Amino acid sequence: MLISNAFAQAAPAAAQDPMSTFTGLLPMILMFIVLWFLMIRPQMKRAKEHKALLEGLQKNDEVLTQGGIVGKVTQISDGYVHVEVAPNTQIVVQKQSIGAVLPKGTLKSI
């Protein structure tokens, strides 16, 4: 009684803007570009560096595994590496588990 009824009116027909679809997709495109430069590209670069490290692995290199084991490479096969962790003590690890090649003389300083 004190408040009058409000009736909705039909909206006027909006003209189709050809740029409206592009401006709707623009935030998703920008988010993909940011995702590419912050996450995907650095991961690909890191994978390429790790592959080069494994291809350059040689006998008598001092290595650090991803599990934290430090040793000297004694034998290399296609998928596995024999690592000497102590005199006359060797372990066999997968090539992919080699995390880093250490500078020569690191084992003597530990």
C-alpha positions as CSV (number, residue, x, y, z in Angstrom):
1,M,0.0,0.0,0.0
2,L,2.8,2.4,0.9
3,I,5.2,0.9,-1.6
4,S,4.3,0.9,-5.3
5,N,4.9,-2.1,-7.4
6,A,7.9,-2.0,-9.7
7,F,7.5,-3.6,-13.1
8,A,10.4,-4.6,-15.3
9,Q,10.6,-3.2,-18.8
10,A,11.9,-4.9,-21.8
11,A,15.5,-4.0,-22.5
12,P,16.2,-2.4,-25.9
13,A,17.8,-4.7,-28.4
14,A,21.5,-4.3,-28.1
15,A,23.5,-3.9,-31.3
16,Q,26.0,-6.7,-31.8
17,D,29.5,-5.3,-31.3
18,P,32.1,-7.3,-33.3
19,M,34.7,-6.5,-30.6
20,S,32.6,-7.9,-27.7
21,T,33.6,-11.5,-28.3
22,F,37.3,-10.5,-28.5
23,T,37.1,-8.5,-25.3
24,G,35.4,-11.4,-23.6
25,L,38.3,-13.7,-24.5
26,L,41.0,-11.2,-23.8
27,P,41.3,-12.0,-20.0
28,M,41.7,-15.7,-20.8
29,I,44.4,-15.0,-23.4
30,L,46.3,-12.8,-21.0
31,M,46.1,-15.4,-18.3
32,F,47.5,-18.1,-20.6
33,I,50.4,-15.8,-21.6
34,V,51.2,-15.1,-18.0
35,L,51.0,-18.9,-17.2
36,W,53.3,-19.6,-20.1
37,F,56.0,-17.2,-19.0
38,L,55.8,-18.0,-15.3
39,M,55.3,-21.8,-15.2
40,I,55.5,-23.6,-18.5
41,R,58.6,-22.0,-20.1
42,P,60.9,-22.3,-17.0
43,Q,59.9,-25.9,-16.6
44,M,60.8,-26.7,-20.2
45,K,64.1,-24.9,-19.8
46,R,64.9,-26.8,-16.6
47,A,64.0,-30.2,-18.3
48,K,66.3,-29.3,-21.2
49,E,69.2,-28.5,-18.9
50,H,68.6,-31.8,-16.9
51,K,68.6,-33.8,-20.2
52,A,71.9,-32.1,-21.2
53,L,73.4,-32.9,-17.8
54,L,72.5,-36.6,-18.2
55,E,73.9,-36.8,-21.7
56,G,77.2,-35.2,-20.6
57,L,77.6,-37.6,-17.7
58,Q,80.9,-39.4,-17.7
59,K,82.8,-41.9,-15.7
60,N,84.6,-40.5,-12.6
61,D,82.1,-37.5,-12.4
62,E,81.1,-36.7,-8.8
63,V,77.3,-36.5,-8.6
64,L,74.5,-35.7,-6.2
65,T,71.3,-37.8,-6.5
66,Q,67.9,-36.3,-5.9
67,G,67.8,-38.5,-2.8
68,G,70.8,-36.7,-1.4
69,I,73.4,-39.4,-2.0
70,V,76.9,-38.1,-3.1
71,G,79.2,-40.4,-5.0
72,K,81.5,-41.0,-8.0
73,V,80.2,-42.5,-11.2
74,T,81.9,-45.8,-12.0
75,Q,79.8,-47.2,-14.8
76,I,77.1,-45.8,-17.1
77,S,74.5,-47.8,-19.0
78,D,71.4,-46.7,-20.9
79,G,69.0,-46.2,-18.0
80,Y,71.2,-46.8,-14.9
81,V,74.4,-45.4,-13.3
82,H,76.7,-47.2,-10.9
83,V,77.7,-44.7,-8.1
84,E,80.5,-45.5,-5.7
85,V,79.5,-44.0,-2.3
86,A,82.4,-45.4,-0.3
87,P,85.5,-47.5,-1.1
88,N,84.3,-50.8,-2.6
89,T,80.6,-49.8,-2.1
90,Q,78.6,-49.2,-5.2
91,I,74.9,-48.5,-5.6
92,V,72.9,-48.6,-8.8
93,V,70.5,-45.6,-9.5
94,Q,68.4,-44.6,-12.4
95,K,69.9,-42.0,-14.6
96,Q,67.0,-39.7,-14.1
97,S,67.7,-39.6,-10.3
98,I,71.0,-37.7,-10.9
99,G,70.3,-34.2,-9.7
100,A,73.6,-32.4,-10.2
101,V,77.2,-33.0,-11.2
102,L,79.5,-31.6,-8.5
103,P,82.9,-30.0,-9.1
104,K,86.0,-32.2,-8.9
105,G,87.3,-32.7,-5.4
106,T,84.0,-32.2,-3.6
107,L,84.0,-35.7,-2.2
108,K,87.4,-35.1,-0.6
109,S,86.2,-31.9,1.1
110,I,83.2,-33.6,2.7
